[in-house]
Structure formats: C-alpha cells, structure tokens
Amino acid sequence: MTTLNDTLKPDTQYLESVLPVALGSRGEDDFVTDYLKGMSQCLGDEPRYYRSVGPYWPALKTMLVEQGHLPADSEVDQDVAAIYEGDRPALTVVAATLYQRMRLESGLLLSSSHLLPVPDEVDDSPYEYVSYDLTLESKAKKTG
C-alpha cells in the first residue's frame, strides 16, 4: 500500500541549487522570516491559503508557531512535518514555494485535494493527500 513516505519530493541538491535565487541578497534566516511573515498575512486574509502548500503545511506551521505567528498550542501533524521538512528551514520554504507555484499554475491553489507523485515501481497512481487544518477551516467558515 502506498504511503506518504513513498511520495516523490525534490531532492536536497536541487533545492540547494534553487536557494540562491530565492534568497536574493538576504541570508537564510531573513528569507525564512520574510516568508513566514507573508504567509501569516495571507492566512489572515484567506485562512484556506494553507492548502496551497499541501503536505508542506505541517512543517511550515511548526515554523509559524516557533516564530510566534500562530499560537504555541497549535496542533501540528508531526508525522507529515517530519516527511516534508527540508534539511534546513530555508529548504523547506523553497520546496513549499515550488509546490505552491505548481498548484497556482494548475488552478488548484485553494483545493484541499493533492495528488502527489510516487515512483512507478511503487504504484502507477499518485498518492492522494488531503490538507485539513481544523482551526483554519473553522476560521474560513466564519469569514466566508
């Protein structure tokens, strides 16, 4: 049976090659801080925005909690976070941004359903992952 562990993710070498472009003139810490600040603002405007990063959300949510953008008692799916976090926070942000861009280009930015690719030898069908954050979904219902 296919699991989230089987899904294909960008390798570290590729993310490292993209990172300098993402950083621009900033250091990694400033890059991550800026990204999380922007993500927090977007979530304030549109709570369902978390869906755009799919399985990267738990790892990003952990960082948002650590930087004080979300309450310390926020529930985080640590199993998914462990699978989809990069070797460093900046690599997690780069991977999430690449994924989010693909979702935007596909017209699926706010869709909660994600079809994640797996190697052919594992399965010939993608793994279906559903983004669901109870707190943010509750906020979305109140605002929408």
Secondary structure by P-SEA (a helix, b strand, c coil): cccccccccccaaaaaaacccccccccaaaaaaaaaaaaaaaaaaccccccccccaaaaaaaaaaaacccccccccaaaaaaacccccaaaaaaaaaaaaaaaaaaccccccccccccccccccccbbbbbbbaaaaaaaaaac
